[in-house]
Amino acid sequence: MQLLYRKVVLGETFGRQALRRAELRFMVELAHQAYRDAGAKEFVRWPVLETLLNISFELLVWQAEQGLPVDGHYIKRTFEFATENWQEEAARFMREVSRAVDPGYAEYLQAAGVWLLFSG
């Protein structure tokens, strides 16, 4: 856990890959568990969800730029994107999404974010 903290928070990679897929999957699973265990009346802290969504959208933009497969239909339907200009649409989504997120919607967004992270 300490090594993961050093990579993610401090940016210390010491010449190795910045973040492996398994480490990212571990972090996302912890986030999923936190949302699942939250009480029905408890709201999810926005900075946590914002970080996950930013990572997911940055990866989506990168995948598209690299010519990797992107499931445009799923992404447009899930996040209500009007176009496949992923960067613009993601920025719009982040501006317009409510900062008061209940656990159910947070889990929905988190699951969609995970799908983006591991579908490419």
C-alpha positions as CSV (number, residue, x, y, z in Angstrom):
1,M,0.0,0.0,0.0
2,Q,2.9,2.3,0.8
3,L,4.4,1.8,-2.7
4,L,1.1,2.5,-4.3
5,Y,0.7,5.7,-2.3
6,R,4.2,6.7,-3.4
7,K,3.3,6.1,-7.1
8,V,-0.1,7.8,-7.1
9,V,0.2,10.6,-4.6
10,L,3.9,11.4,-4.7
11,G,4.6,10.4,-8.3
12,E,7.7,8.4,-7.3
13,T,8.1,5.8,-10.0
14,F,11.9,5.4,-9.9
15,G,12.1,4.6,-13.6
16,R,9.3,2.0,-13.6
17,Q,5.9,2.1,-15.1
18,A,3.9,4.9,-13.4
19,L,0.9,2.8,-12.5
20,R,0.2,-0.8,-13.5
21,R,-3.3,-2.0,-14.6
22,A,-3.5,-4.3,-11.6
23,E,-2.8,-1.3,-9.2
24,L,-5.4,0.8,-10.9
25,R,-7.9,-2.1,-10.7
26,F,-7.1,-2.4,-7.0
27,M,-7.8,1.3,-6.4
28,V,-11.0,1.1,-8.3
29,E,-12.2,-1.9,-6.4
30,L,-11.6,-0.1,-3.1
31,A,-13.6,2.9,-4.5
32,H,-16.4,0.5,-5.5
33,Q,-16.4,-1.0,-2.0
34,A,-16.7,2.4,-0.4
35,Y,-19.7,3.4,-2.5
36,R,-21.4,0.0,-1.9
37,D,-20.9,0.3,1.8
38,A,-22.1,3.9,2.1
39,G,-25.4,4.4,3.8
40,A,-28.5,5.2,1.8
41,K,-28.6,8.8,3.1
42,E,-24.9,9.4,3.0
43,F,-23.5,11.4,0.1
44,V,-20.2,10.6,-1.6
45,R,-17.4,13.1,-1.3
46,W,-17.2,14.9,-4.7
47,P,-13.4,15.1,-4.9
48,V,-13.1,11.3,-4.8
49,L,-15.7,10.7,-7.5
50,E,-14.2,13.6,-9.5
51,T,-10.8,12.0,-9.5
52,L,-12.1,8.7,-10.7
53,L,-14.1,10.4,-13.5
54,N,-11.2,12.5,-14.6
55,I,-8.9,9.5,-14.8
56,S,-11.6,7.6,-16.8
57,F,-12.2,10.5,-19.2
58,E,-8.5,11.1,-19.7
59,L,-8.0,7.5,-20.6
60,L,-11.0,7.6,-23.0
61,V,-9.5,10.6,-24.8
62,W,-6.1,8.9,-24.9
63,Q,-7.6,5.7,-26.3
64,A,-9.4,7.6,-29.1
65,E,-6.2,9.5,-29.9
66,Q,-4.2,6.3,-30.1
67,G,-6.8,4.7,-32.5
68,L,-7.8,2.1,-29.9
69,P,-11.4,0.8,-29.9
70,V,-13.9,3.0,-28.0
71,D,-17.5,1.9,-27.5
72,G,-19.0,5.2,-28.5
73,H,-22.6,4.1,-28.2
74,Y,-22.2,3.0,-24.6
75,I,-20.3,6.1,-23.6
76,K,-22.7,8.5,-25.3
77,R,-25.7,6.7,-23.7
78,T,-24.2,6.4,-20.2
79,F,-22.9,10.0,-19.9
80,E,-25.4,11.6,-22.2
81,F,-22.8,12.8,-24.7
82,A,-24.2,14.3,-27.8
83,T,-21.0,13.8,-30.0
84,E,-17.9,11.8,-30.1
85,N,-15.7,14.8,-29.2
86,W,-14.7,13.0,-26.0
87,Q,-12.7,15.8,-24.5
88,E,-15.3,18.5,-25.0
89,E,-18.1,16.2,-23.9
90,A,-16.3,15.0,-20.8
91,A,-15.5,18.7,-19.8
92,R,-19.2,19.5,-20.3
93,F,-20.3,16.6,-18.2
94,M,-17.9,17.5,-15.4
95,R,-19.2,21.1,-15.4
96,E,-22.8,20.1,-15.3
97,V,-22.9,17.1,-13.0
98,S,-24.2,17.7,-9.5
99,R,-21.6,17.8,-6.7
100,A,-24.1,16.2,-4.3
101,V,-24.0,12.6,-5.4
102,D,-25.9,9.9,-3.5
103,P,-24.3,6.4,-3.3
104,G,-26.5,4.9,-5.9
105,Y,-25.6,7.4,-8.6
106,A,-21.9,7.4,-7.5
107,E,-21.8,3.6,-7.9
108,Y,-23.4,4.0,-11.4
109,L,-20.8,6.6,-12.4
110,Q,-18.0,4.6,-10.8
111,A,-19.1,1.4,-12.6
112,A,-19.2,3.3,-15.9
113,G,-15.7,4.7,-15.2
114,V,-14.3,1.3,-14.4
115,W,-15.8,0.0,-17.7
116,L,-14.0,2.8,-19.5
117,L,-10.7,2.0,-17.8
118,F,-10.7,-1.7,-18.6
119,S,-12.6,-1.9,-21.9
120,G,-9.7,-0.7,-24.1
